[in-house]
Amino acid sequence: MTILFAIAGFFEVATYGQVTAFTPLYLPRLGIEVVAVAFWVGAITSFSNVAGLPFLPFWGALADRHGRKPLIIRSFLVAFVALSLTALAPNVWVFALARAIQSLGLGNTGLILATLAEHAPAGRIAFAFGIVNGANPMGAFIGPLAGGPIVDGLGFPVLMAADAAIMLGVVALLAFGYRDGFVPKTTGGSLLRMAGDGILLIVRSPRLRALFPALFLLFAGWMLGFIYVPLVVARLYTGPDPNTAVGIVLGAGGLGVFILSPVIGAIADSYGKARTLFIGSAVLAAIWIAPFFARDIVPFTVLWTVVNGLAAALFSVSFTLLSASATDATRGRVMTFAYLPTNIGFVIGPGIGSIIASVDVFLVFPTAAVLTAVGLAAVIFAWRQPLPADTSQLTNA
């Protein structure tokens, strides 16, 4: 089961990374004028994530009622449909619809980890989590690297069709590769009430109520910079294979995650999670400025490797603040929303970027610095808020 989930996670991240990496250079083929590409990159990314967010709380509720395996497979089946439509999209409107459909696959990570926790031996749970979570940065590293030459040689639709076939293979692996064995525990209550349970937990906790919006801001800058890297590379690279160059730069960013995530994690364990997040975010806000001044592909690649690696590592550390802000009885439901800051960040950051990058794509980096700095101030404020004095108001939600 662990190997199956690791394979599934690897290909999911790899294919999503390829869509993000090569969309900006493909949009002119869909009739978008070059001067309008920056706007459309932000608009499509923001719209597609907005479309999927309202459904996010329901996936956990449906899993509690009908089992986790169908909901896990659902996300990869959605990816198959979305990637197939992306490959066939005749215009930007169908392309945007395909991206929106892909966002309906959100929410599978928590279900995968919950399933692992129930099936792995007690002494091997952390090891299983490490393997599955480690597949994600591997996909972010290899996906763009492998995809760039394919796009330059055969075209973006061919890569998307290949990714769709891979997703169909993942669906088959998950459908026949393991037995869930999950017995639904929730027998009553509407799906709306079940889905809203985790949201109520957040609203009724002063700290969580402030912490989640703060994290939205903190990581909006990361999402903003991430989606515009391909356009920056297109400005800096003058050779014959621009998609390959994009793949190399984004692949280097994935390598940064490999290197910095364990380092920052070890520092957080030794010196404190909150302190590491605060200091690390201050450093991140400062170095976000540096890529603005990099007008050569090599120094930009080095800077992006550092920035992306640090941002991803700090995002992992932020999980510990959420976990520490919940009670034992409510932690599971709260942590199902752990990826919500990046989901919302993919709405806020690209929404701002559609305007900023239309002026100059390099302006996304100082904008990311401002968002990170404001987010850091908001996180520090949120961390100082009290936990509920009466924890029953959370556990009885």
ZAMARGU-4260 file (C-alpha; in steps of 0.2 Angstrom, whole numbers, plus 5000, padded with zeros to 4 digits):
<rodrens>
0) 5000/5000/5000 | 5014/5012/5004 | 5022/5009/4988 | 5006/5011/4978 | 5002/5028/4987
5) 5020/5034/4984 | 5019/5030/4965 | 5002/5038/4964 | 5008/5054/4973 | 5024/5055/4962
10) 5014/5055/4946 | 5001/5067/4953 | 5014/5080/4957 | 5024/5077/4942 | 5009/5079/4930
15) 5002/5094/4939 | 5020/5102/4939 | 5021/5099/4920 | 5004/5108/4918 | 5010/5123/4928
20) 5027/5123/4920 | 5022/5123/4902 | 5005/5132/4901 | 5012/5149/4900 | 5022/5145/4884
25) 5008/5136/4877 | 4994/5149/4879 | 4999/5158/4863 | 4995/5142/4853 | 4977/5144/4860
30) 4975/5162/4853 | 4981/5172/4867 | 4992/5187/4862 | 5009/5187/4870 | 5006/5203/4879
35) 4991/5196/4888 | 4999/5179/4893 | 5004/5185/4910 | 4986/5190/4914 | 4979/5174/4908
40) 4992/5163/4918 | 4986/5171/4934 | 4967/5172/4929 | 4967/5153/4924 | 4976/5148/4940
45) 4966/5158/4952 | 4949/5153/4943 | 4953/5135/4943 | 4957/5134/4962 | 4942/5144/4966
50) 4931/5131/4957 | 4938/5117/4968 | 4939/5125/4985 | 4920/5124/4989 | 4920/5105/4987
55) 4935/5103/4998 | 4926/5100/5015 | 4914/5087/5007 | 4927/5075/5001 | 4932/5070/5019
60) 4913/5069/5024 | 4910/5058/5009 | 4925/5047/5014 | 4918/5045/5032 | 4902/5039/5025
65) 4907/5028/5010 | 4925/5024/5013 | 4942/5032/5009 | 4947/5021/4994 | 4933/5028/4982
70) 4937/5046/4987 | 4956/5043/4984 | 4953/5035/4967 | 4941/5049/4963 | 4955/5062/4963
75) 4965/5052/4950 | 4950/5049/4939 | 4947/5068/4939 | 4965/5071/4934 | 4963/5059/4920
80) 4947/5068/4913 | 4956/5085/4916 | 4972/5080/4907 | 4963/5072/4893 | 4952/5088/4890
85) 4968/5099/4892 | 4976/5089/4878 | 4961/5091/4867 | 4957/5109/4871 | 4954/5120/4855
90) 4954/5136/4864 | 4958/5145/4880 | 4940/5143/4887 | 4940/5124/4886 | 4958/5124/4893
95) 4952/5134/4908 | 4938/5123/4911 | 4950/5108/4911 | 4961/5116/4924 | 4945/5119/4935
100) 4940/5101/4933 | 4957/5096/4939 | 4955/5106/4955 | 4940/5094/4960 | 4954/5082/4964
105) 4960/5092/4979 | 4959/5084/4996 | 4966/5066/4993 | 4982/5069/5003 | 4974/5068/5020
110) 4964/5053/5015 | 4980/5044/5009 | 4989/5048/5026 | 4974/5043/5036 | 4973/5026/5027
115) 4991/5023/5029 | 4990/5027/5048 | 4977/5013/5050 | 4986/5000/5040 | 5004/5002/5044
120) 5012/4994/5059 | 5012/5006/5074 | 5031/5006/5074 | 5032/5010/5055 | 5019/5024/5052
125) 5032/5038/5052 | 5042/5028/5040 | 5027/5025/5028 | 5023/5044/5029 | 5041/5048/5025
130) 5041/5037/5009 | 5024/5044/5003 | 5028/5062/5007 | 5045/5060/4999 | 5038/5055/4983
135) 5030/5073/4981 | 5046/5083/4979 | 5053/5069/4968 | 5039/5072/4956 | 5041/5091/4957
140) 5060/5088/4952 | 5058/5075/4939 | 5041/5080/4931 | 5047/5097/4923 | 5064/5090/4919
145) 5056/5075/4909 | 5042/5085/4902 | 5052/5100/4894 | 5061/5090/4880 | 5044/5081/4876
150) 5035/5098/4874 | 5050/5105/4863 | 5050/5089/4853 | 5032/5084/4851 | 5021/5097/4858
155) 5012/5101/4874 | 4996/5091/4869 | 5006/5075/4867 | 5013/5077/4885 | 4996/5080/4892
160) 4989/5065/4883 | 5003/5054/4890 | 5000/5061/4907 | 4981/5057/4905 | 4986/5039/4901
165) 4997/5038/4916 | 4983/5044/4927 | 4972/5030/4920 | 4985/5018/4925 | 4986/5025/4943
170) 4967/5023/4944 | 4969/5004/4939 | 4983/5002/4952 | 4974/5009/4966 | 4957/5000/4961
175) 4965/4983/4961 | 4981/4985/4971 | 4974/4986/4989 | 4959/4983/5000 | 4954/4998/5010
180) 4945/4989/5025 | 4939/5005/5031 | 4922/5004/5040 | 4913/5021/5040 | 4910/5027/5058
185) 4898/5041/5054 | 4880/5034/5052 | 4870/5050/5055 | 4870/5068/5050 | 4869/5077/5033
190) 4884/5079/5022 | 4883/5098/5024 | 4884/5096/5043 | 4898/5083/5042 | 4908/5094/5030
195) 4906/5110/5040 | 4912/5101/5056 | 4930/5105/5053 | 4926/5123/5048 | 4917/5126/5064
200) 4932/5119/5074 | 4942/5133/5066 | 4930/5147/5068 | 4927/5143/5087 | 4946/5143/5091
205) 4953/5161/5092 | 4970/5155/5087 | 4965/5145/5072 | 4953/5158/5066 | 4967/5170/5065
210) 4981/5157/5060 | 4973/5151/5044 | 4971/5168/5035 | 4988/5172/5041 | 4995/5157/5032
215) 4985/5161/5017 | 4995/5177/5015 | 5011/5169/5020 | 5011/5157/5006 | 5002/5167/4993
220) 5019/5175/4988 | 5026/5157/4985 | 5012/5153/4974 | 5013/5169/4965 | 5032/5167/4961
225) 5030/5148/4957 | 5017/5151/4942 | 5027/5165/4934 | 5044/5157/4934 | 5041/5150/4916
230) 5038/5167/4909 | 5053/5174/4918 | 5064/5159/4910 | 5056/5164/4893 | 5063/5181/4896
235) 5080/5176/4901 | 5083/5161/4889 | 5086/5164/4871 | 5090/5147/4865 | 5080/5135/4854
240) 5072/5124/4868 | 5063/5136/4880 | 5052/5122/4888 | 5067/5112/4892 | 5075/5127/4900
245) 5059/5129/4910 | 5059/5111/4915 | 5077/5113/4921 | 5074/5128/4932 | 5058/5121/4940
250) 5067/5104/4942 | 5081/5114/4951 | 5068/5121/4962 | 5062/5104/4967 | 5080/5099/4971
255) 5080/5114/4983 | 5065/5106/4992 | 5075/5090/4993 | 5090/5098/5001 | 5082/5112/5012
260) 5066/5102/5019 | 5076/5090/5030 | 5088/5104/5035 | 5074/5116/5041 | 5065/5102/5049
265) 5080/5097/5059 | 5082/5115/5064 | 5064/5116/5069 | 5065/5101/5080 | 5081/5108/5089
270) 5076/5126/5091 | 5057/5126/5091 | 5044/5125/5077 | 5037/5143/5079 | 5054/5151/5081
275) 5060/5143/5065 | 5044/5147/5055 | 5046/5166/5061 | 5064/5168/5057 | 5064/5157/5041
280) 5049/5168/5035 | 5058/5184/5038 | 5073/5177/5028 | 5062/5172/5015 | 5054/5189/5013
285) 5071/5197/5012 | 5078/5185/4998 | 5062/5186/4988 | 5069/5202/4981 | 5084/5194/4974
290) 5077/5186/4959 | 5070/5203/4953 | 5088/5208/4950 | 5094/5192/4941 | 5094/5195/4923
295) 5104/5180/4918 | 5097/5162/4918 | 5111/5154/4929 | 5110/5166/4944 | 5091/5165/4942
300) 5091/5146/4943 | 5102/5147/4959 | 5091/5159/4967 | 5075/5150/4963 | 5082/5134/4970
305) 5085/5143/4986 | 5068/5152/4987 | 5058/5138/4982 | 5066/5125/4994 | 5065/5137/5009
310) 5047/5141/5005 | 5042/5123/5004 | 5052/5118/5020 | 5043/5132/5030 | 5026/5126/5023
315) 5030/5109/5031 | 5034/5118/5047 | 5018/5127/5047 | 5009/5110/5049 | 5016/5109/5067
320) 5008/5126/5072 | 4991/5120/5066 | 4993/5104/5075 | 4998/5113/5091 | 4983/5124/5090
325) 4971/5110/5091 | 4966/5098/5105 | 4969/5079/5104 | 4951/5076/5100 | 4950/5089/5086
330) 4967/5088/5078 | 4962/5075/5064 | 4948/5086/5058 | 4959/5102/5059 | 4973/5094/5050
335) 4962/5089/5035 | 4963/5108/5031 | 4983/5108/5032 | 4985/5111/5013 | 4972/5125/5013
340) 4985/5139/5014 | 4993/5133/4998 | 4975/5131/4990 | 4970/5148/4995 | 4987/5154/4990
345) 4984/5148/4972 | 4969/5160/4972 | 4977/5175/4980 | 4994/5175/4973 | 4989/5172/4954
350) 4975/5184/4956 | 4987/5198/4961 | 5000/5192/4948 | 4987/5193/4934 | 4989/5212/4936
355) 5007/5214/4942 | 5015/5203/4930 | 5005/5211/4915 | 5016/5227/4919 | 5033/5217/4921
360) 5034/5199/4926 | 5049/5202/4937 | 5038/5212/4948 | 5030/5196/4955 | 5046/5194/4966
365) 5045/5210/4976 | 5026/5207/4977 | 5030/5190/4984 | 5041/5198/4997 | 5028/5210/5003
370) 5015/5196/5004 | 5027/5185/5014 | 5031/5200/5026 | 5013/5204/5029 | 5009/5186/5031
375) 5023/5184/5044 | 5016/5198/5054 | 4999/5190/5054 | 5006/5173/5059 | 5015/5181/5074
380) 4999/5189/5079 | 4989/5173/5077 | 5001/5163/5087 | 4999/5175/5102 | 4980/5172/5102
385) 4973/5160/5115 | 4967/5143/5113 | 4949/5140/5119 | 4948/5140/5138 | 4934/5127/5137
390) 4940/5114/5125 | 4923/5106/5124 | 4917/5120/5113 | 4929/5112/5100 | 4926/5094/5104
395) 4907/5096/5104 | 4907/5105/5088
</rodrens>
